[in-house]
Amino acid sequence: MKRGNTMRSEDIAKLAGVSRSTVSRVINNYSNVPEETRAKVLKVIEQHQYEPNSFARALAGKKTDTIGLFAISMSEKENTTRIYQNNYFAPFVDAVVDTANARGCYVLIHTVYSPDDFLKVKQAFLQKRIDGGIIVGTQKDIDIVREMVGLNSPLVLIDYDISEIMAEHLDRNHLAIVNSKDYEGTTEAIEYLIGLGHQEIGMICGQMNTYSGRERYMAYEDTLKKHGLPLNERFILKGDFLKELAYEEIKNLLSSGESLPTAFFSANDDMAISVMEALSEHGISIPEDMSIAGFDDIQMASRIQPKLTSVKLPIYEMSKAAVEKVIELCDSEQPTFSTISFPARLVERDSCQRPKK
């Protein structure tokens, strides 16, 4: 992949007097940009020769210097702005675009809300609009991964089960996997709650058909078993990473009138914050009556009251590695397979304390 002395998106943003995300939307040809703004950004790009016309280069059979970022979010209803408001995807989009721009590459962004949307992903590869792709949010669907790998284009999967790839012999392709150490991060959170003296710990689970959903649940279960603590089915709630569902589930538990655990671990911060809202509406005080820990360490975690204890997802490191891996794969003649995993560490704040006697 050719990389010249290209400007970064933030330089263009400054010169055009717009935000960096506006520059990204213009580059990726999104329709929700006012014509006047689009013209202003394109003028700056043209004046400073940001990049040659990638479409013309593709027609000439050359590299496009464009990578695809495909965000898969099949559990939510479609809404065009949602991907940018999602606390999980938005930071990935930002970090991938920034890293790629700094390396002289465009990013073509597609959101996948249904299996049919995978056609968009396939077309981007088949029409040679991109040199390689990054997929984030992949659910347990080896068929789709097999099909994508079969297109013989460089591919990086963020958050995917390596053992599944090995079992299917897909490690003979231009493929890389970038993960976070969710199991270890969750173990650290549960050990922390146990260390505070909590013996009844509930969990609000993520989607179990995702690698991160399964890893976070398994670490919770294994750590409780290791300490000989009870796994109470009533306290294991189905949240699917969705705040609305987590809110409903905790409301149902509260209205049942049954006893509660002294702590909850939530598979993501969005659900943890919903649970905190539901509990306080019910007159339950955090952390005095109930301790809560989350996962992801989204920006909101340190801004709410009480500040949320959470396991930090290394989004920037993962995104940077994904971009570097996909560029490496594009430049490599021979199929190569590699994996890299980044630590996820607990950030202690104010939402956990010792249980009441």
PAFITOR-295168 format. One record per residue (C-alpha): residue number from 1; y, z negated, x negated; chain. Coordinates in steps of 0.25 Angstrom, whole numbers. Layout:
  nr    yy    zz    xx kette
 NUM     Y     Z     X     A
...
//
This chain:
  nr    yy    zz    xx kette
   1     0     0     0     A
   2    13     4    -6     A
   3    24    -6    -7     A
   4    38    -3   -12     A
   5    51   -11   -14     A
   6    52   -13     1     A
   7    62   -22     8     A
   8    57   -34    16     A
   9    59   -35    31     A
  10    68   -47    29     A
  11    77   -38    20     A
  12    78   -28    31     A
  13    80   -38    42     A
  14    92   -44    34     A
  15    98   -30    32     A
  16    96   -26    46     A
  17   101   -40    51     A
  18    88   -42    59     A
  19    76   -51    59     A
  20    64   -49    50     A
  21    55   -48    63     A
  22    65   -37    68     A
  23    63   -29    55     A
  24    48   -31    57     A
  25    48   -26    72     A
  26    56   -13    67     A
  27    47   -10    56     A
  28    35   -11    65     A
  29    42    -3    76     A
  30    42   -14    87     A
  31    49    -9   100     A
  32    56   -22   102     A
  33    68   -20    92     A
  34    81   -15    97     A
  35    84    -1    92     A
  36    97    -5    85     A
  37    90   -16    77     A
  38    78    -6    74     A
  39    88     4    69     A
  40    95    -6    60     A
  41    82   -11    54     A
  42    77     3    52     A
  43    90     7    45     A
  44    89    -4    35     A
  45    74     0    33     A
  46    78    14    30     A
  47    90    11    21     A
  48    81     2    13     A
  49    69    11    13     A
  50    61    -1    18     A
  51    48     8    19     A
  52    45    23    20     A
  53    40    28    33     A
  54    26    22    35     A
  55    22    32    46     A
  56    25    44    37     A
  57    17    37    25     A
  58     5    35    34     A
  59     5    49    39     A
  60     5    53    24     A
  61    -7    45    23     A
  62     0    34    14     A
  63     0    19    16     A
  64     9    14    27     A
  65    13     1    20     A
  66    11    -5    34     A
  67     1   -16    37     A
  68    -3   -20    51     A
  69    -2   -34    57     A
  70   -11   -36    69     A
  71    -9   -49    77     A
  72   -21   -52    87     A
  73   -17   -61    98     A
  74   -27   -58   109     A
  75   -26   -72   116     A
  76   -12   -70   121     A
  77    -6   -61   132     A
  78     2   -49   126     A
  79    17   -51   124     A
  80    24   -42   114     A
  81    32   -53   107     A
  82    21   -63   106     A
  83    16   -60    92     A
  84    29   -64    86     A
  85    30   -77    94     A
  86    16   -81    91     A
  87    16   -93    81     A
  88     3   -87    74     A
  89     6   -72    73     A
  90    21   -72    71     A
  91    21   -79    57     A
  92    10   -69    53     A
  93    18   -57    58     A
  94    30   -62    50     A
  95    23   -65    37     A
  96    15   -52    37     A
  97    27   -44    40     A
  98    35   -51    29     A
  99    24   -50    18     A
 100    21   -36    21     A
 101    36   -32    21     A
 102    37   -39     8     A
 103    26   -30     3     A
 104    32   -18     8     A
 105    23   -16    20     A
 106    26   -14    35     A
 107    19   -22    45     A
 108    14   -16    58     A
 109    11   -27    69     A
 110     2   -26    80     A
 111    -2   -37    90     A
 112   -16   -37    96     A
 113   -17   -43   110     A
 114   -30   -36   115     A
 115   -42   -29   109     A
 116   -35   -16   113     A
 117   -23   -19   104     A
 118   -33   -17    92     A
 119   -31    -2    94     A
 120   -17    -4    89     A
 121   -23   -11    76     A
 122   -33     0    74     A
 123   -22    11    77     A
 124   -13     5    66     A
 125   -24     7    56     A
 126   -30    20    61     A
 127   -16    27    62     A
 128   -13    22    47     A
 129    -1    14    52     A
 130    -5     3    43     A
 131   -12     1    30     A
 132   -19   -12    33     A
 133   -18   -23    44     A
 134   -18   -38    46     A
 135   -24   -44    58     A
 136   -20   -58    62     A
 137   -26   -65    74     A
 138   -40   -59    74     A
 139   -50   -65    84     A
 140   -65   -65    82     A
 141   -67   -50    84     A
 142   -75   -45    72     A
 143   -76   -31    80     A
 144   -61   -29    79     A
 145   -60   -33    64     A
 146   -72   -24    61     A
 147   -65   -12    68     A
 148   -52   -15    61     A
 149   -59   -16    47     A
 150   -67    -3    51     A
 151   -53     4    50     A
 152   -54     3    35     A
 153   -40    -2    34     A
 154   -36   -15    27     A
 155   -36   -27    36     A
 156   -32   -41    34     A
 157   -37   -52    45     A
 158   -29   -65    46     A
 159   -38   -76    52     A
 160   -52   -70    52     A
 161   -66   -76    50     A
 162   -70   -71    36     A
 163   -85   -74    39     A
 164   -84   -64    51     A
 165   -79   -53    42     A
 166   -90   -55    32     A
 167  -101   -56    43     A
 168   -97   -42    47     A
 169   -96   -36    33     A
 170   -81   -33    36     A
 171   -78   -38    22     A
 172   -80   -24    16     A
 173   -67   -19    21     A
 174   -52   -19    18     A
 175   -51   -33    24     A
 176   -45   -46    21     A
 177   -44   -59    29     A
 178   -33   -70    28     A
 179   -36   -83    34     A
 180   -30   -97    34     A
 181   -39  -110    32     A
 182   -39  -114    46     A
 183   -52  -122    45     A
 184   -46  -131    34     A
 185   -33  -132    40     A
 186   -39  -137    53     A
 187   -48  -147    46     A
 188   -36  -153    39     A
 189   -29  -155    53     A
 190   -41  -161    59     A
 191   -43  -170    47     A
 192   -28  -174    48     A
 193   -30  -178    62     A
 194   -43  -186    59     A
 195   -36  -193    47     A
 196   -25  -198    57     A
 197   -36  -204    65     A
 198   -38  -194    76     A
 199   -53  -194    81     A
 200   -51  -186    94     A
 201   -45  -173    90     A
 202   -44  -161   100     A
 203   -42  -146    96     A
 204   -34  -135   103     A
 205   -42  -123    98     A
 206   -38  -109    95     A
 207   -45   -96    98     A
 208   -59   -98    94     A
 209   -61   -82    92     A
 210   -51   -83    80     A
 211   -55   -87    66     A
 212   -44   -98    66     A
 213   -47  -103    79     A
 214   -62  -105    75     A
 215   -58  -111    61     A
 216   -48  -121    67     A
 217   -58  -126    78     A
 218   -70  -127    68     A
 219   -62  -135    58     A
 220   -58  -145    70     A
 221   -72  -146    74     A
 222   -78  -148    60     A
 223   -68  -158    56     A
 224   -70  -167    68     A
 225   -85  -166    66     A
 226   -84  -170    51     A
 227   -76  -183    55     A
 228   -86  -186    67     A
 229   -75  -184    77     A
 230   -78  -179    91     A
 231   -76  -165    96     A
 232   -72  -167   110     A
 233   -73  -154   118     A
 234   -62  -159   127     A
 235   -52  -159   116     A
 236   -55  -145   111     A
 237   -46  -136   118     A
 238   -45  -121   119     A
 239   -32  -116   115     A
 240   -34  -102   109     A
 241   -22  -103   101     A
 242   -13  -102   113     A
 243    -3  -113   117     A
 244    -4  -111   132     A
 245   -19  -113   132     A
 246   -18  -125   123     A
 247    -7  -131   132     A
 248   -16  -129   144     A
 249   -29  -135   137     A
 250   -21  -147   133     A
 251   -15  -149   147     A
 252   -29  -148   153     A
 253   -34  -159   144     A
 254   -22  -168   147     A
 255   -24  -166   162     A
 256   -39  -169   161     A
 257   -35  -183   159     A
 258   -46  -185   148     A
 259   -43  -192   135     A
 260   -36  -184   123     A
 261   -39  -183   109     A
 262   -29  -189    99     A
 263   -26  -176    92     A
 264   -27  -161    94     A
 265   -28  -150    84     A
 266   -23  -137    89     A
 267   -28  -124    83     A
 268   -13  -119    82     A
 269     1  -124    84     A
 270     4  -117    96     A
 271    -7  -124   104     A
 272    -3  -137    97     A
 273    11  -136   102     A
 274     6  -133   116     A
 275    -3  -145   116     A
 276     9  -154   111     A
 277    17  -149   123     A
 278     6  -152   133     A
 279     3  -166   127     A
 280    18  -170   127     A
 281    19  -165   142     A
 282     8  -174   145     A
 283    15  -186   138     A
 284     6  -186   126     A
 285    14  -188   113     A
 286    12  -181   100     A
 287     8  -187    90     A
 288     7  -201    96     A
 289    -3  -198   107     A
 290    -9  -185   101     A
 291    -9  -178    88     A
 292    -8  -163    87     A
 293   -11  -153    75     A
 294   -10  -138    75     A
 295   -13  -126    67     A
 296    -3  -115    61     A
 297     9  -123    58     A
 298    18  -114    66     A
 299    33  -116    65     A
 300    34  -123    78     A
 301    24  -134    72     A
 302    35  -141    64     A
 303    46  -139    74     A
 304    40  -146    87     A
 305    40  -161    89     A
 306    31  -167    84     A
 307    29  -157    73     A
 308    15  -152    73     A
 309     5  -155    63     A
 310    -2  -141    60     A
 311   -11  -133    50     A
 312    -2  -123    43     A
 313    -7  -108    45     A
 314    -4  -101    32     A
 315     2   -89    39     A
 316    11   -84    28     A
 317     1   -84    18     A
 318    -9   -77    27     A
 319     0   -66    31     A
 320     5   -64    16     A
 321   -10   -63    12     A
 322   -13   -54    24     A
 323    -2   -44    20     A
 324    -6   -44     5     A
 325   -21   -43     8     A
 326   -18   -31    17     A
 327    -9   -24     7     A
 328   -20   -27    -4     A
 329   -31   -20     5     A
 330   -22    -8     8     A
 331   -21    -6    -7     A
 332   -36    -8   -10     A
 333   -45     4   -11     A
 334   -58    -4    -9     A
 335   -61   -12     3     A
 336   -59   -27     0     A
 337   -61   -40     8     A
 338   -54   -53     5     A
 339   -50   -66    12     A
 340   -40   -76    10     A
 341   -37   -90    17     A
 342   -25   -99    17     A
 343   -25  -114    19     A
 344   -20  -120    32     A
 345   -14  -134    29     A
 346   -11  -145    39     A
 347     4  -148    41     A
 348     6  -163    45     A
 349    17  -165    55     A
 350    20  -175    67     A
 351    10  -171    78     A
 352    -1  -180    72     A
 353    -3  -195    70     A
 354   -13  -206    71     A
 355   -19  -207    85     A
 356   -15  -219    93     A
 357   -25  -230    92     A
//
